[in-house]
Amino acid sequence: MKRSVIRGMGSYIPTLVKTNRDFMVHEFYGEDNKPIDSSPEDIARKFEAITGIEERRYAPTELDCSDIATIAAEKAIAAAQIDPETIDQIIVAHNFGNVVKHTIQTDIIPAIASRVKHNLKIYNPDCVAYDILFGCPGWVQGIIQADAFFKAGIAKRCLVIGAETLSRVLDPYDRDSMIFSDGAGAAVLEYINDTQSGILSVKVQSHCMDEAYYLSLGKSYFPHSDPRVRYIKMKGRKVYEYAMKHVPAAMKACLDDAGVAIDQLSKVFIHQANEKLDEGMIRALYKLYGKNEVPGHIMPMCIHKLGNSSVATIPTLYDMVLRGELEHHELHPGDIILFASVGAGMNINAVCYRV
């Protein structure tokens, strides 16, 4: 039996650390453009208690989204020990592309994937490079697309990257700006004869009626700001309620399609959006199976130090666990894991995978 197998992983974690203390000098305003009554110190402390985020990473100004995507890709290619010229597709998930320095203008022509292929010096014209815009679930969706192309006989080897420089589209007057960060993660996938490892099942959903604009671009909350200048905006409570309602059910559907019992699950690699939200979704998943107890160390997390880097959170987290960088978390051949994500659109997806 042929399966889609991850041959190599790589990631780029930016070097610039921004702590919650750095935000204690900010002025924060609400959606009504009025100052928030609480002090910046109280806002930052409450933020950490809810999200679990203590620090986040920002990319240095000299590196664009395509640059950090390339760094992660080079590491994944090296880990997979393959010739880059044998890659059939380069799939890059992102949301804002390269952000023009000193502006928030996004630049996605040429595609970020085309720039990565250029940076990697891949000459093979049959290596097709394209981008995915799917919100935070973009990297997982790239994995799902690669699997579909494999099964269709169109490709045999794909490079799937998630990269983002969210720090460059943040409204500093919006307290939600403390959530987001930068980073990149990449995987080399192959379609090979393997009766053990590989993708076992997938699940994807989009809800685009009331939910479509839970994340969007909007003007700064600062009074009298230029309405033509747009920043990332999020209806946090709506996103939380949506994720709690739909993500656990999608994860269960994915496991059920694979014929995998919840007790067989070794790890859940969930999008690092918010510590309380991620913990809530895991508890809800186990309750769907009639279980009130969640196994210890089932869910690795890196959000505390890395923040929410959107499409990069899951591949970065998976790479860290593979390299033994997270205490109490390791993987062994035959372990069954679940990737799951939620984000703008609103979109959700899940992949059941055997290591």
Buried (B, 14 or more C-beta within 10 A) or exposed (E): EBBBBBBBBBBBBBEEEBBBEEBBEBEBBEEEBEEBEEEBEEBBBEBBEBBBBBBBBBBEEEBBBBBBBBBBBBBBBEBBEBEBEEBBBBBBBBBBBBBEEEEBBBBBEBBBBBBBBEBBEBEEEEBBBBBBBBBBBBBBBBBBBBBEBBBEEEBBBBBBBBBBBBBBBBBBBBBBBBBBBBBBBBBBBBBBEBEEBBBBBBBBBBBEEEBEBBBEBBBBBBEEBEEEBBBBBBBBEBBBEBBBEBBBBBBBBBBBBBEBEBEEBBBBBBBBBBBEBBBBBBBBBBEBEEEEEBBEEBBBBBBBBBBBBBBBBBBBBBBBBBEEEBEEBBBEEEBBBBBBBBBBBBBBBBBBBBB
